[in-house]
């Protein structure tokens, strides 16, 4: 088998991994070279900086997931429409260098008359399915733009984006609520966080629920140090409110960063929803599995 | 009757009016001296700049509504708890100068275990009730923080704040959506606006619905020039979604600025809800009616 290299190339960062023949990561690197930092025509040079040494000899195969496949990226990999399985994505790779560097397409779906999109998360979901031995379920990928992904019989049926992380940042930094909140990042106050989750679900509208962060401060009903956790609970609770979690027969799989995943797990458990987790290895496993599929096809 | 002066003293602006004996405004002034611009101890001087000439001779009575009664204002006028009628507010005025300058208290209420507050809108609601001959109904005051106010038998029973205008500004200026939206303020695109209203209601969660402004642009399904109106429809639709408008037997009364009120009227009519309006005169009528009440009590 050829040496396999995986890249997770997002908007603001670039991670690269070299795999051994069993799919284990033997080397991993991180560069502050998200696609927004790459000038036109500059993608091959940044790729070489990241993993040119691993590609030497011409035998290696590199697979790239994430925003590198967007219109502002290296080579546009058109969105693959849902429902889409692993094989559909493998058949729609965009080759930056034929036979050598392939870009994984993102997915699109349509609901309520408007499209939704993701790039990179599809690879994480397929990787998590491999790691956990799943072929169906509900997956959440917390982030600036969280994704909720429904999988059945090995195919991604559809998904929804929630701008949760971005709304939190806007409210935290730029809104009137920022005046009541302390600077800096403190530890999570689990009690305030859970109160926020419950309040958002009870109220059912973040435009109204968010104002409670101001009035609780105004009436000295919550210490300032607890308000960021409360606000985080409000936005995550608002996201969870739309998920029909009561109808689930299987645990929700949280695929996320060490910073965010524990908050989602805390919120889901507080609502009585069973949870399982897959970490940052999900991307690597997804890319490696896709490379193996290509090798078998070749 | 003594000469009556009314002030609408908010966070970012100050308006003053002089009334005749029938409550008509004979002079009106506007100053860029919201309470945030007033240094500690500076309120009497700004008041004199605004209407000192109208107060000369010592006979006039001035009534002040708005954030001038907040903790950061001239004299704190503690919130009056709902349900509260016109008489409850008149009995709880805070006197900046005894017998001469009174500040109208704001209102507070409690729901879902958290407080809500307003300052200034209570005066607009009582003024609109006088102007329209109402003693009950549902009132909306669009703005940075919109208020929905329920009135029964002449008393404000309760209300809810929605951070609609603020969320719009955050998304318009600071979010990823800002990249797809044109600079500047164009005319309202009524069709895009109504589509936004309907989409927000259909989706039922702004964290998800807001992302459609990005994907509609990404797939060239909506021209960039229409996106600000669409986004405005999304946030206003999200606000209206929580109002149980189907159960109303009377029109909703919109009390608002010429900039915002027409959008709310358009959205409500698109949802089949009857609407009536009261304009910026509502504050003046409310203040004048309160002054008359005081004169009768004296």
Interface residues (C-beta under 8 A of the other chain):
Chain A: X112 X113 X114 X115 X116 X117 X145 X160 X161 X162 X163 X164 X166 X167 X170 X171 X174 X175 X176 X199 X202 X203 X204 X205 X206 X207 X208 X210 X211 X212 X215 X216 X218 X219 X221 X235 X238 X239 X241 X242
Chain B: X112 X113 X114 X115 X116 X117 X145 X160 X161 X162 X163 X164 X166 X167 X170 X171 X174 X175 X176 X199 X202 X203 X204 X205 X206 X207 X208 X210 X211 X212 X215 X216 X218 X219 X221 X235 X238 X239 X241 X242
